[in-house]
Amino acid sequence: MKSIITGLLLGTTVCVASAAFEGSWESLSQQDIPEWMQDAKFGVYTHWSVFSVPAMGGPDYIKNLYSGPDKDVKGIYSHHVEKYGTLDQFGYKDFVPMFTAEKFNADEWVGLMHEAGARFGGILLVHHDGFCLWDSEFTQWNSMDKGPKRDIYGEIATAVGKYDDMKLLATFHHERTFGYSTGFLSKSKTPMEEKKTWDVYDPAYNDFYWNEEVGASGEKFAADWENKIKEVVDKYQPDCIWFDGIDTKKGVLPEQMVLDTFAYYYNESIKRGQEPIICNKHAGDFNFPEEFGMRCFENAREMPYDVGPWFLSDRAIAYPWSYVENKKYKDGPDYHTRSLIDLVSRGGVFLLSLTPKGDGSIPPEEVAIMKGMGRWLKVNSEAIHATRPWKVYAEGTADMSDRKKSKSGKDMPVWNYRLPWTAQDIRFTQSKDGKTVYAISLNWPEDGKVVVKNLKAGSEYYPEEIKSVSMVGSDEKLKWTRTEEGLEVTFPQEKPCEWAFALKIQ
């Protein structure tokens, strides 16, 4: 449970702000993690688009739908035929006119993100299905020309801009769009004469379904990918961009095109006085070199146990990644808050995805989770926002580490955030100037006392004299003593918040 973060500078990281970036990994890797991201700690975005209308299976509805009757992945094909008709009558494209988003309100979405304590926010602009949630000149399949008939991301960007303490996030998943809709068809035993009646094989829609069978061009797709990224960069000026994996070795995007696009983003943003950063999901696996951008781990999957600053972990507020009918919410705000605390203590940033309904409303369960996190952060912000990792990130008995086999047989680390946390499970942060240490107890002690072992008398991590100990959010004067066993603190009579309690040591 213990890891010493070495070589951590208590000062701020300064981004490259003058040199023009070139289209090479070496050049692009010179961009440091901006101070605003180090301070932010918590961001929120959404998984919401055309797939939210059928509300079954998740955002991979399109791929599962065209798996056909013999494979029927997740039961999507059989459900679709029963509810909407056969694929020669009603295909995935026919959900687009149904995606009217009549209850979408950007100010409400971003307002909820801000109330939850997020310091950066945005949406998924385009998923694997290729439908773009902005006013794009490079595809007719966008939210201004079809479906909602609104510039969804433009409205979100405007809403984020109303908050001085929020930055704008853009996430892109369309690098996988080419061939995605027909990804299961190669193994389908459905007769070709039947499949040829499906709209996914209709050349009239080759700019939406993007597969070779309908004559879609990989070169045209790649050019459009580049143009769309640059369009968003110029039009909406996001502070951070997150990509859901770009495999330049096996995919259709040429590596140099990707590099030049990234250099364009960095250079144009810096000209405007921004401090941009690109997120690097599972670096070195199917994405970019590890030294580039900000390392990201989906729900901490395959995240090293000794991970240090700076990194990001993203998670859905509840799975699957998008809204489905009768969605189950296994975890409440306490679970997500404790995850945030643990990640921040390690030098991490937590990115949480909402899953709005097809009509643009946010499920009440998700509103409750966000407001619960916001209540905690309103009390304990000083122990989270704008802090830095301490010399030790944790102490306690709960072991979060485990291992499992991936689908490919790869042995990989996993993290268990559903442990029965005790009051002796503690996470540490510190103020930027290093003068204040926060010891966050993840539960309330039954006997009213906690012993912080890493703050014992003569501790190698804290040899300085302790002058005061208080609890963030409480005005009660605490009883405390420092012995060779640790810093023993008697908690106040009243809880200042619902879960996880931050001791402030000066």
N, C-alpha and C positions, 0 to 999 in steps of 0.2 A: 504493500500500500504506500510505500514511501519512495519518492524520487526527487533527487536534488537537481534543480535546474541550474546548470552551470553557464557561465559566460553571459548571463542576462544583464543587459544594460538598463539601469533605472532611468536613464534619460530617454528622450524621444527618438524615434527613427525618422530620419529626414529622407523624403523621396527625391529621386533624381528629378530636377525641375528645370534644367536648362538644356541638357544635351538632347539632341534629336535621336530618337530610337531608330535603329535599322531593322530590317527584316531578317533577324537571326536570333537563335535562342540565346546566344551569348550576350547580345545587346539587350534584348528584352528582359533578361534575367537581372539586369541592373536595377530594375524598378523595385524598390523596397515596399514592404507592407506599410501603407499610410498610417499616420498617427490616428486619424479619425476612425479607421477600422480597428486598431488596437484599443481604442477607447469605447467603441460601439458595443461590443460583446454580444449583441442580440439583434437579429434581423428577421423579418417576416416576408414571405411571398405567397403565391398561390399556385395550385394546379387546377386550372379551370379553362375550359374551352368547349369545342363541339362535343367531345366525349362526355361532358357533364350532362348532356341532354338525355341519352339513353340510360345513364347512371347505373351501369352494371359492369363489373369486372375491373374497371379502372381506366387509366388513360391509354392503355394498349388495346382498346375496344376494336379499332380499325384492323389491326393485325390479326386479332383473334377471330373477328367476324369472317374474314376471307380465308380462314383455315379450312372452311368447308365442312360438310356434314360428317365426314369420316373422322376427322380430327376433333372438331367442335371444341376448341380450346376454351376452357372455363365455361363451357355451355353457352357461349355467346352466339354462335351461329343458330342453334336451335331456338334460343330465346328470341333472337331477332326475327327469324322467319315466322314464329308464332305471333309476335306482337306487331311487326311492321310489314311482313310479306317477304316473298322470295327475293333474292338478290338481283334478278332481272327486272324487279318492280321497284325495289327500295334499297338503295345502297347507302354507304356511309355519307356520301355527299348530300343525301337528302335530309340529313340532320341539320345541315347548315341553315336553311330557312327557319328551322324550329329554334335555333339558338338566338333568340331575340333579346335575352338578358334584360328583361323589362324591370327587374328589381335591382339591377346593378347601380351602385352609388359609390363613386370613387372616394368622396369625402368620408363616407361611413366606413369603407374598407380601411383607408389609411388612418382615419381617426381611431379605429379599433387597434390597429398596429401600434400607434403611438401610445394609446392608453395602456397597452400591454407592456410598454417599456422598450419597444424596438427603436433602435437608433438608425436603422436603414431598412428600406422596404421597397417592394415592387411587385411584379407578377411574372409568371412564366409567359413570355411573349409568343412563343410558338413551340408546340410539342412535336412528337414524331409524326403526327398526322399532317403537319405542314400548314395548318390554318393560322394566319398571323393576326394577332390582336392589336394591330396598329394600322394607321392609314399609310399603306405602302403603295409605291408606284411600280413595284417590281412583281406583283402578283395580284390577280383579281380576287384571290382567296384571302381576303382580309376583312377585318371587322368593320371597316368603314363602307366597303362596297357590298358586303353580304352580311347576313345574320343580324347582329345588333345595329348595324348602320351607324356605328359610333367609333371614334378613335379611343379605344379602351385604354391603351397605355398612355396616350396623351393626357387623358383625364387623370390617370394615376400619377403621372409625373407632376402635373399641376398641383394635385392634392399633397404630394410629398413636399413640394416646394413651399407650402404654407407653414412648414415647421422648420425653425432655425436649427434644431438639433437632429434632423434626419437627413440621410443621404439616399440617393436613388439607385435601386438595383434593377438590372435586366438579366433574365436568364433565357438561354436559347437551347433548344433540343432538336432543331431541324437538321442538324448535320447527319442525323440518322434517317431522314425522310426518304432518301432515294432507295427504293426497293423494300421499304419497311412494310407497306400495306400487303405485299405479296410474300412476306417473309416465311410463312408457313405453307404456301401453295406448292412449293417444290416437292414437299413430302405428302401432299394430298393425293388421294386416289380418285377424287372426283373426275369424271370424264371431261376431257378438254372441251368438247362441244358444249357441255353445260357451263363450264367456267367462262367460256367466251361470251356468254350472255350476260355476265356480271359487269357492272359499270367499271370495276377496277381494271378491266381489259379494254375499255372503250377509249380509243385515241382522242376523243373529244375532251377527255379529262386527264390527259397526260401531264398537264401542268399542276395537277393536284395529287394524283396517285403516284406519279414519278416512278414508273418501273419500265424496264427495257422492253417488256412484252407489248407496250403500247407506243413504243418508239420514243420514249423520253430520253433526252440526251444528258449524259453525265456532265459534259462540259457546260451545257446550259444551266444545269442544276448548280454546279459549283460557282459559276458567275453570278447567279441569282443569290446564292448564299452570301457571297462577298458583298454584293450591292445592298442586301437587306441589313447586314451588320453595320455597314457604313452609314446607311440611311438612318438607323436608330441612333447611332453615335452623333450624327450631325443634328438630327431633329429633336432628340429628347435629352441628350447629354447625360447618360447614366454615369454614376461615380464608380460603379462596380459591375462587371459582367461575369456571369457564371455559365459555363458550357457543360452540357451533359455528355462529355466524351467526344473527342475528335480523333479518329484513327486515320492518320494520313498515309499509313502503310497499306491498309486494306480498303479504305473507303474511296469516295470519289473526289475528295477535296485535296488538291495538290498542296504539299507542305509549304512551298514558298508562298502560295496564295494566303494560307492561314497566317504565316509569319508577317506578311506585308499588311494584312488586315489588322492584326494585333498592334503592329507598329503605328498604323494609322490611328487607331483608337487612343493609344498612349500619347502620341504627338499632338493630336487635335485637342484632347482633353487638357493637357498641360498648357497649351496655348491659351486656353480659357481660364487658367488659374486653378484647375481641378487637380486632385491627387487620385488618379485612377488606379484600379487594380483588377487583374483577371484571376478568377478562381481556377485552380488546377485540380480537378477531381481525380482521385486515385493516381497521382503522378507516377509516371513510368510504367503504368499498367496498360491502359488503353488511351492515355491522354498525353500530356506534355512532359518534358524532362523535369525531374524533381526540383531542380533549382529555380524553375520559372514560376512566377506568380505566387498565389496563396494556396498551400496544400489543403485539399478538401477530402473528407471521408463521409460517404453516405451512411448516416446513422451510426457513425464511428466504426463502420465495417472495415476490417483490415487495417485499422489504425494501430500503430505500434504502441506498446505499453509505456514506452519511454518518450512518447511524443512530447515535444516542447513547443514553445512559441515560434512562429504563429501558425495557426491552422483553423479550419472551419469544419464543423460537422452539421449536416443538414438532415432533417427528419420531417415526415408528415405528421400533422397533429393527431391523425389516426389513419390507419391503413385500410384500403389501398390509397394510392397517392391522390386520387380524385374522389369526388362524392359519388356514392352509390346508394341505392334505395335501402332503407333500414340499416344504415351504417352503424357499426358498433364503436363505441368510444371506451377503450379499455383503460386509458390513462387520463387522470385529471391534471389540474394545474400544479399540484404538488410534485408529480412525476416530472413534468417538463421543467419546473423551477429547479428541482434538485439536479437535473441534467445540466441546466445552464450553469449552476454553481460549480459543479465538478469540472465542466469544460473550461470555464473561465479560470479556475485555479491552475489548470495545466497550460494556460496560455492560448486558449481556444476561443472561438466565436461560434455561437449557436444560431443556426438558420432554420426557422420553423415554417412549414408550408401549411396554409389553410386549404380547405377543399370546399369551395362554395358550390351551391346547387346550380343547376343549369339556368335558372331564372336570374341568377346573380345575387341571391340572398345567401348570407352566411348562416349555416346551421346553428341553432341556439346552443347546442353543446359546445361548439367551438367558440362562440361568443363568451360563454361562461368560463372556459379554460383561459382565454386571453385576458379576461377581466381579473381572474384569480391571480394570474402571473403579474398583472399590473398592480394589484393591491400589494403583493409582496415587494415588488421593485420600488414602489412608491415609498415604502418604509426603508428599504435596504439598498437603494441605488448606490450610495457611497461605497459600499463593499463590493460592488460589481462594476458599474460604469467607470471608465477612466482609471481603473486599477491596473496593476501589473502582477504577474506571478511572484510569489515569495520564493525563498530558498528551498522550501519543501512545499509540495502542493497538498499533501494529505496525511492524515493519520487515522487509525481506527482498525476495526476487525473485519469489516465487510470487504470481501474480495470480489471486485467487479470483473476480474479477468477470467476468461474461458477461451476455449478453442473449438472450432468446428470445421467440418469439411465443406468446401464449396461444391457447386454442381460439377465443376471440372475436377474435383478431387483434391484441390489445393487446401492445405492446412492453413487456417488463418485465425488471427485473434478476433474475439468478439467481446463486447462490453455489456454487462448486465446492469441496467439502471432501475430494475424493479426489485432490488434487494430490500429486506426489512431494515432500513437504516436505524441506527441507534444514535443517542446523543454523543457518544464517543467517536462517531464517524465525523471527522472534522475536515473542512477544506479551507485553505489559506489564500488570501490575496493581500496586496499591500498598496498603499498610496504611491503615486508616481515619485514623490520625493523620498520615499522609503522611511518616513518618520512614523507611519501608522501601519500596523499589521491587523488584518481582520481574520479572526478564527470563526468560521461559520459552522456551527453544530447542526447537523442535518435532522435532528429530532430533539424533543424536549425531554430532559432527564427526569426519570420517575422520582428520584430522591432530591431533585432540585439542584444537583451539583454536577459539574463537569471538570475533568482534569485534562488540561492540554499539555501533553507530554513534551512536545517539541519546544515549549516555552519554560521548561524547568530551570531552576537555578543553575547557572553555569552552562547553559545550552550553547553548543557551538553555533547554532543558527541564530540565537538571540542573546548574545553576551551582555547587551546593554541593560541598564536598570529600567525596570518597568515603573512608570510614574502613575499611570491610571489605567483602569479597566472599566469599561462601560458596555452596555448593550445598545446597539443601534436601534433607535425608535423608542427607547425607554428612558424615562427620567429618573427611575429609581437608582439609588446609590447601591452598587454591588459590593458584597463582601468577597475578598479574594486574598490568597496568600500564595507565595512562590516557594516551593520546596524542591528537594532533589528529585521528587516524583513528577513534578510538573506544576503548571499554574492552575491552582484549584479555585474555581469560581462558583459562587452560589448565585443561581439565576434569580431574577426578580419575581415578585408574586404574580404579576400580570404579564401575559404574553403580548409582545408588541405586534405580532403578526401570526399567521396561521401555521406556518411550518418553516423550518430552517431559521436559526437565530444567530445573528452576527455579533460576536464580541469584538470590541474595538480596543486595541492595545496600543498605548503610547508611552 
